[in-house]
């Protein structure tokens, strides 16, 4: 069955999957509304979905197996039956067309592949399924920036598609090497896998003037289809795949559905195309808010950051958004391409290293950023003063030197080094 109705999928999952059979044991025989299902906890789901022989599976292992990037927690293995994989890529391909691809354009696919990581293959397959026919250039993310720029120039690629970290590194290389943007045909930069912030967007577009930077879509290895961006979508905005998924935004405290636009909550998804490893009311790990009233099945929403993107330093929870706001306050004074939070531990205490990537580091700016972080999280300064944790230490790096996941190319926004020798001062 290509796309299931919710009642049929729930009945199938509870009959065939030991995990869902136990979870839904006390539910009515027929469930017509997604709100009638208990929201999943990621830890419970992945403990049951350990491969091989996981309790979420509804049948024998088949199709294709992928591993998540592992940027938060342990890597997870996701299975797509053959027909599910085809539908997944076909739907995402429609989303790529909505993102503004044109017939015959040459697309440089700079995503990563290998070691069961799926993004290079996923984007390639989605481009094949896209109703707009393009020329594919599967360069990959492991190619060096010089080789990538050469191929982009030689083949006249109009579209660059990759994770923001790869695109930023490419833009930096193009700028430092003095690449003539006029010799490139880049019209559009499609990013995915991470958020692209306004300062990063500006940096990329300075290297590729005249181009536009837009989301290629919103999906993940574990959750599957999540959203696509059309011409009406602004930064961070996407539309739900209303035919293939049920996307919800739930109140963080009560887990009750949020329907009114503008109110922030946690994003949950139920996939109507996955039955080998059903995904029903699964927490995606992102925060979001509706942008439109209910009514359109492809309802517009906005992403508002990771729900668990924070550094726990001793008693202090420092959120990535706290740091981002501190950096935004200094925009115009200093150019910071990106940042990374590194949690360390030495002399019996936790500490935080704030790594800032900038072409022109300024020590005084680092001190002002720390001051603004203290304003946002006074507990950090107080705990450091009381010798419960170490003060924030600022390190400067060149753009492209921040630590990334070697398989996916995604920036490791929060790096915990407390369990390694690298965690010293």
Order of alpha helices (4+ residues) and beta strands (2+ residues): alpha-alpha-alpha-beta-beta-alpha-beta-alpha-beta-alpha-beta-alpha-beta-alpha-beta-beta-beta-beta-beta-beta-beta-beta-beta-beta-alpha-beta-beta-alpha-alpha-beta-beta
